[in-house]
């Protein structure tokens, strides 16, 4: 059984650019949730995907979008990057709506300059 | 809507002393409650979770938490702090009204003095 993995580990982008972050879910998990953790804060829910469809969204603008693939890997895309997008981005996988058993990846640290 | 309040952004204890990290939650239906730990430059590790079974939940590394519905609290304790416990701790809530999305508190940084 593999854990949740994320890539890349670190990323530096310039304001206005676009970025794609990737997450590989734990084997058999069909739900993935993405969180943004700004420095010194708790993680904030961005959105959740279940069986390749968005299944809930937090207070994030449309320039934050996602994809989930048939193999349950997923992507978080952020367009028109802003300085405030600098954060640790975490994904978590779970089975169905059993988010009380979700497993987090190590995160991708995004720095926007 | 769910919410979580962690009392105290920083807590400092001496090695061997009791650790008490406070968490209060708001939820209109029976919640799931969690405590996570985060070490510097790392992701989140689940310490323990409450899912409507026993109200006293035991987790990893000697931590435990008690669900008190009347006080809407889920405080985290450990009888004897160890230097390796120094980290950021997050309380979180999840319930069916929010589509089971997880809402985190702002975190409490635990310092352990030698």
Interface residues (C-beta under 8 A of the other chain):
Chain A: X33 X35 X40 X41 X42 X43 X44 X45 X48 X55 X56 X58 X90 X92 X97 X98 X99 X100 X102 X103 X104 X105 X106 X107 X109
Chain B: X32 X34 X36 X41 X42 X43 X44 X45 X46 X49 X51 X90 X92 X94 X98 X99 X100 X101 X102 X103 X104 X105 X106 X107
